[in-house]
């Protein structure tokens, strides 16, 4: 019977392979002229899909784990910010438990980073009015603006 650690390593490896496959496919699409490195349109006037770009950022980060020990590049706060950006553009918030699972860090470490991100003004915390034990987390306006600027910058958009 496999240990939990082995199962997690196996899952992480499989996710890294999937991320690598998506990256390869994106490279082929770009090479075929159907997309640009900063977005998915050959039309330079078309808006860049920043959510797709954020997903790509996460996929590239996870792909590194296939080649290097994961603790070399452990940035739970960054992974949480990128995940919150993706959620902001769709659902707008997620609960603490879901956010902690995005960070690939122990719950206590993630909680400390959530506190730090909140104190930095990058995220908002709202207690659920129905279940006071549940806290929803979302990017603050400041955090969202910073993520948009970052994603545009790495996409070559001014």
C-alpha positions in Angstrom: 0.0 0.0 0.0 1.4 3.4 -1.0 1.9 6.1 1.6 0.2 9.4 1.4 3.5 11.0 0.6 4.0 8.7 -2.4 0.5 9.3 -3.6 1.1 13.1 -3.4 4.4 12.8 -5.2 2.7 10.7 -7.9 -0.2 13.2 -8.3 2.3 16.1 -8.4 4.3 14.3 -11.1 1.2 13.6 -13.2 0.0 17.2 -12.8 3.5 18.4 -13.9 3.2 16.2 -17.0 -0.2 17.6 -17.8 1.2 21.2 -17.4 4.1 20.3 -19.6 1.8 18.9 -22.3 -0.3 22.1 -22.2 2.9 24.2 -22.5 4.0 22.1 -25.5 0.6 22.5 -27.2 0.7 26.3 -26.5 4.2 26.5 -28.1 2.9 24.6 -31.2 -0.1 26.9 -31.5 2.2 30.0 -31.2 4.6 28.5 -33.7 1.7 27.9 -36.1 0.9 31.6 -35.9 -2.5 31.1 -34.3 -1.5 32.8 -31.0 1.1 35.1 -29.6 3.3 34.5 -26.5 1.2 37.1 -24.6 -2.2 35.8 -25.5 -4.3 33.7 -27.8 -4.9 35.8 -30.8 -2.9 36.7 -33.8 -4.6 40.1 -33.8 -2.4 42.6 -31.8 -5.5 44.7 -31.1 -7.4 41.8 -29.5 -7.5 41.7 -25.7 -5.2 39.3 -23.9 -6.8 36.5 -21.9 -5.2 37.3 -18.5 -6.9 34.3 -16.9 -5.3 32.0 -19.4 -2.0 33.7 -18.8 -2.4 33.2 -15.0 -3.2 29.5 -15.6 0.0 29.3 -17.7 2.0 30.9 -14.9 0.8 28.2 -12.5 1.4 25.4 -15.0 4.9 26.5 -15.6 5.6 26.7 -11.9 4.2 23.2 -11.3 6.2 21.8 -14.3 9.5 22.7 -12.6 8.7 20.1 -10.0 9.4 17.4 -12.5 13.0 18.5 -12.7 13.8 20.0 -9.3 13.0 19.3 -5.7 9.7 21.2 -5.0 11.1 22.9 -1.9 13.5 24.9 -4.0 10.7 27.0 -5.5 8.1 27.0 -2.7 6.2 30.2 -2.8 2.8 29.6 -1.2 1.8 33.3 -1.2 2.4 33.6 -4.9 0.5 30.4 -5.7 -2.4 31.7 -3.6 -2.4 35.1 -5.4 -2.4 33.6 -8.8 -5.2 31.2 -7.8 -7.2 34.1 -6.3 -6.7 36.1 -9.6 -8.2 33.2 -11.6 -11.1 32.9 -9.1 -11.6 36.7 -9.1 -12.3 36.7 -12.8 -14.9 33.9 -12.4 -16.4 33.3 -8.9 -14.7 36.2 -7.1 -13.8 34.4 -3.9 -12.9 31.0 -2.3 -12.9 29.8 1.2 -9.8 29.4 3.3 -9.7 25.6 3.0 -9.8 25.8 -0.8 -7.1 28.5 -0.9 -4.8 26.5 1.5 -5.0 23.5 -0.9 -3.9 25.7 -3.8 -0.7 26.7 -2.0 1.0 23.2 -1.7 2.0 24.2 1.9 1.0 23.1 5.3 -2.2 24.7 6.6 -0.3 26.6 9.3 2.1 28.1 6.8 -0.7 28.9 4.4 -2.6 30.6 7.2 0.4 32.8 8.1 0.7 33.8 4.4 -3.0 34.6 4.3 -2.6 36.8 7.3 0.4 38.5 5.7 -1.4 39.0 2.3 -4.3 40.5 4.2 -2.1 42.9 6.2 -0.4 43.9 2.9 -3.8 44.8 1.5 -3.6 42.3 -1.4 -6.5 40.1 -0.3 -9.8 40.6 1.5 -11.3 38.3 4.1 -15.1 38.1 4.7 -16.8 35.9 7.3 -19.7 34.0 5.9 -22.9 35.3 7.4 -24.6 31.9 7.5 -21.6 29.9 8.8 -19.4 32.1 10.9 -16.6 29.5 10.8 -16.2 29.9 7.1 -14.1 32.7 5.8 -14.1 33.7 2.1 -11.0 35.1 0.6 -10.7 37.2 -2.5 -8.2 39.6 -4.1 -8.6 43.1 -3.0 -8.9 45.8 -5.6 -5.2 46.6 -5.0 -4.3 42.9 -5.3 -6.3 42.5 -8.5 -4.8 45.6 -10.0 -1.2 44.4 -9.2 -1.9 41.0 -10.8 -3.3 42.6 -13.9 -0.3 44.8 -14.2 2.1 41.9 -13.7 0.3 39.6 -16.2 0.3 42.4 -18.8 3.9 43.1 -18.1 5.0 39.5 -18.6 2.8 39.4 -21.7 4.6 42.4 -23.2 1.5 44.7 -22.9 2.0 48.2 -21.7 
